[in-house]
């Protein structure tokens, strides 16, 4: 029997989240906060980003928090303005950020897994636009992959940091 789209999306979302979790496993606070900048440029959907791995993880956890209500019948994503920054860990609290990601990420995954197949065809609002719930799931699983890959890259850069890398920008 062919796999249904909801079954596929549930499986891929779980896999993408696991990839993200694997990339932060074993990171120290010092490593996670390397490149942290309080003056990191903000943008509309960049909540929490600050140049560090910790900022990326904070950002991912925030988006899981903002999109969790979309799974309720008639639900919608929360806006950035509705995000309660005081309920989130401090941007430099690595232990708090990872615990928050685990808590909200696991809740997000369990809620997704419990959805009945017909829910994936229902529409939800995101900033005034109506989208199928399946589209939200795709966006979020791709979001996990995107940021897990960034973390994987930054982890490799941390390993190479002691090695002097030549500046090739001005080479002919």
C-alpha positions as CSV (number, residue, x, y, z in Angstrom):
1,X,0.0,0.0,0.0
2,X,1.3,3.5,-0.9
3,X,2.2,5.8,2.0
4,X,-0.3,8.7,2.5
5,X,0.9,12.3,2.5
6,X,0.1,12.7,6.2
7,X,2.0,9.6,7.1
8,X,5.0,10.8,5.0
9,X,4.9,14.3,6.5
10,X,4.7,13.0,10.1
11,X,7.7,10.7,9.5
12,X,9.8,13.4,7.7
13,X,9.0,16.0,10.4
14,X,10.2,13.5,13.1
15,X,13.3,12.8,11.1
16,X,14.1,16.5,10.5
17,X,13.7,17.3,14.2
18,X,15.9,14.4,15.1
19,X,18.6,15.7,12.7
20,X,18.4,19.1,14.4
21,X,18.7,17.5,17.9
22,X,21.7,15.4,16.8
23,X,23.5,18.6,15.7
24,X,23.3,20.2,19.1
25,X,24.1,17.1,21.0
26,X,27.2,17.5,23.1
27,X,27.8,21.2,22.4
28,X,29.1,23.2,25.4
29,X,27.6,26.6,26.2
30,X,30.9,28.2,25.1
31,X,30.6,26.5,21.7
32,X,26.9,27.2,21.3
33,X,27.4,30.9,22.2
34,X,30.5,31.4,19.9
35,X,29.8,34.3,17.5
36,X,26.9,35.6,19.7
37,X,26.3,39.3,18.9
38,X,23.8,41.4,20.7
39,X,23.8,43.7,17.7
40,X,22.9,41.0,15.2
41,X,20.6,42.5,12.6
42,X,16.9,41.7,13.1
43,X,14.5,40.7,10.4
44,X,10.8,39.9,10.2
45,X,11.1,36.1,10.7
46,X,14.6,36.1,12.4
47,X,13.4,36.1,16.0
48,X,16.2,34.9,18.3
49,X,19.0,34.8,15.8
50,X,22.2,36.4,17.0
51,X,25.0,34.8,15.0
52,X,25.5,31.8,17.3
53,X,24.3,28.2,17.4
54,X,22.4,29.1,20.5
55,X,20.6,31.8,18.6
56,X,19.6,29.4,15.8
57,X,18.2,26.9,18.4
58,X,16.3,29.7,20.1
59,X,14.9,30.7,16.8
60,X,13.8,27.2,15.9
61,X,12.2,26.7,19.3
62,X,10.4,30.1,18.9
63,X,8.9,29.0,15.6
64,X,7.8,25.7,17.0
65,X,6.1,27.7,19.8
66,X,4.5,30.1,17.4
67,X,3.2,27.4,15.1
68,X,2.0,24.9,17.7
69,X,-1.5,26.4,17.9
70,X,-2.0,25.7,14.1
71,X,-2.7,22.1,14.9
72,X,-5.9,22.9,16.8
73,X,-9.1,22.9,14.8
74,X,-9.4,26.4,13.4
75,X,-6.0,27.3,14.9
76,X,-3.6,29.8,13.6
77,X,0.1,30.7,14.0
78,X,0.8,33.2,16.7
79,X,2.4,36.5,15.5
80,X,5.8,37.6,16.6
81,X,4.2,40.2,18.7
82,X,2.3,37.5,20.6
83,X,5.5,35.7,21.5
84,X,6.1,36.1,25.2
85,X,9.9,36.6,25.4
86,X,9.7,36.6,29.2
87,X,8.5,33.0,29.2
88,X,11.5,31.9,27.0
89,X,15.0,31.4,28.3
90,X,17.6,34.2,28.1
91,X,19.4,34.2,24.7
92,X,22.6,33.2,26.4
93,X,21.2,30.4,28.6
94,X,22.3,27.4,26.6
95,X,20.9,24.8,29.1
96,X,17.6,26.7,29.1
97,X,17.4,27.0,25.3
98,X,18.1,23.3,24.8
99,X,15.6,22.3,27.4
100,X,13.0,24.6,25.8
101,X,13.7,23.1,22.3
102,X,13.3,19.6,23.7
103,X,10.0,20.5,25.5
104,X,8.4,22.5,22.7
105,X,9.8,20.3,19.9
106,X,8.6,17.1,21.5
107,X,5.2,18.6,22.1
108,X,5.0,19.8,18.5
109,X,6.0,16.4,17.3
110,X,3.5,14.5,19.5
111,X,0.7,16.9,18.5
112,X,1.5,16.5,14.8
113,X,1.7,12.7,15.2
114,X,-1.8,12.6,16.8
115,X,-3.5,14.5,13.9
116,X,-6.0,12.5,11.9
117,X,-5.2,12.3,8.2
118,X,-8.2,14.6,7.1
119,X,-6.7,17.5,9.2
120,X,-3.9,17.8,6.7
121,X,-6.3,19.1,4.1
122,X,-7.8,21.7,6.4
123,X,-6.6,25.3,6.0
124,X,-5.1,27.6,8.6
125,X,-4.3,31.3,8.7
126,X,-0.8,32.6,8.6
127,X,-0.5,36.3,8.5
128,X,-3.8,36.7,6.7
129,X,-3.1,33.9,4.2
130,X,-5.0,30.6,4.2
131,X,-2.8,27.6,3.7
132,X,-3.4,23.8,3.9
133,X,-2.1,22.4,7.2
134,X,0.2,20.1,5.2
135,X,2.0,23.2,3.9
136,X,2.7,24.3,7.4
137,X,4.2,21.0,8.2
138,X,6.4,21.1,5.1
139,X,7.6,24.6,6.1
140,X,8.5,23.5,9.6
141,X,10.2,20.3,8.6
142,X,12.3,22.2,6.0
143,X,13.0,24.8,8.7
144,X,14.4,22.1,11.0
145,X,16.6,20.8,8.1
146,X,17.8,24.3,7.1
147,X,18.9,25.2,10.6
148,X,20.3,21.8,11.5
149,X,22.5,22.1,8.4
150,X,23.6,25.6,9.5
151,X,24.5,24.2,12.9
152,X,26.4,21.3,11.4
153,X,28.4,23.8,9.3
154,X,29.1,26.0,12.3
155,X,30.2,23.0,14.3
156,X,32.7,22.2,11.6
157,X,33.9,25.8,11.7
158,X,34.5,25.5,15.5
159,X,36.7,22.5,14.9
160,X,38.7,24.4,12.2
161,X,38.8,27.7,14.2
162,X,42.4,27.2,15.5
163,X,43.6,26.7,11.9
164,X,44.4,29.9,10.1
165,X,42.3,30.1,7.0
166,X,43.6,32.4,4.2
167,X,41.5,35.3,3.1
168,X,40.7,34.5,-0.6
169,X,38.3,37.5,-1.2
170,X,40.8,39.7,-3.0
171,X,42.6,37.0,-5.0
172,X,42.8,37.6,-8.8
